[in-house]
Amino acid sequence: MKLSLIAILILVCSVVFPQDNIRSKLEKTLSFRGLSEKDITIPITSDKDKSPTNQSKLLLPKVKELMDSPLKSFEFMEEMKKLGKDDINLHMSELLQLLSYNSQPFDSDIFSTLRSTDRTIKLFVDMIKTSKKNDKLFLSQNFTNEELSFLKKNLFSIIEDTEGDGSDNNTDIFKFNASRDSSWKISKRTLDLLSKIQIEERNASSVGVLYHFIGLYHHFENRLSEIKKLNKEHISNQFVQGDFYYYLDDGDVRIAIGAEGKNIYNGHFDLIIDIGGDDVYNMSNEILTGNNFQCIMDFAGNDFYNTYDDFGLAGAVFSTSMIFDKEGNDVYKSKNGSLGAAIGGIGLLYDEAGDDIYEGDAFSQGAGCFGIGLLYD
């Protein structure tokens, strides 16, 4: 009833009143029914007491604030609209502040002394190797091999219903109860494993990595004309097809810088920088192995991004996974935990322009649990 009333009021007031005056009109309209803003808070539980027993520990502060005071959503929308006037550095800084991360924008001028593309790439090869080494160290210090195997299998138990896969469970009360109890135990153990780690410290590390690659994005964005003068080579193997300015696959790190034409990328890449063309990305990814880091930067073209793996596109588990797409009408097709999703760490999809299509399954398109998931279009 309350939610229906809110929807009706918002619809009526949006049509009749200007946006900047809508809150005062809503408050006046509510008063006609003898109501105030406190009467339309959204209960977090079904209990009569609107304060949840878990003290809202799993809710973002901003989400809890908007549930307690729905009328503040108009102010929040105005804040979001202002973000479009700034650059990606300030976007990320302000969005992370909303998530209680008081981070500072990265100084992208740090790369101004790197006059050659080769020196820049070498710097980031070293940075990627360090990041992957830290990911592996983090996993080994916090989980046993048995725990990692358990998490790989049951990671989504804290998000989705996992009450068994037998179709006859609902007709046999004993089987149903056994399946339900097993599901609860799996979910509890998964939560216990995730809860024992220092999430804030891990996410802060991922924020640092994110800002360094935002700096790299700016660096290449400002040097596109110089890069296009470099020699390019046609390469065709199981991982890439097309013309490339740079390609590295040393068994530990795989990096490609694609030229202006159509390029095809297959498998797992640590870093892709593509200058233009209608490109095809068939991405794969591995989680909880120390090989989940991924960054794609595409500066032009109508691109097709595809994956058959969970967390395969801009999806992270205790790591950092990013896609920056500057322009073009792009299509993103993914599975679970993608398109700006993370369980620990950061998953970011940043698309600056174009008429885009996003397709994902569960826990996708701006989803975070113990981590930060952002989809910015």
Secondary structure, DSSP 8 states (H G I E B T S, - for coil): -HHHHHHHHHHHHHHHS-GGGHHHHHHHHHHHTT--GGGG---SSSSSSSS-TTTTTTS-HHHHHHHH-GGGHHHHHHHHHHHTTS-HHHHHHHHHHHTT-------GGGGTT--SHHHHHHHHHHHHHHHHHHHHHHHHHH--HHHHHHHHHHGGGGTS--S-S-TTGGG-HHHHHHHHHHHHHHHHHHHHHHHTS-HHHHHHHHHHHHHHHHHHHHHHHTTHHHHTTS--EEEESSSEEEEEEEEEE-SS-EEEEE-SS--EEEE--SEEEE-SSS-EEEE---SSSS---EEEEE-SS--EEEESSTTTTTEEEEEEEEEEE-SS--EEE--SS-SSEEEEEEEEEEE-SS--EEE--SS-SSEEESSEEEEE-
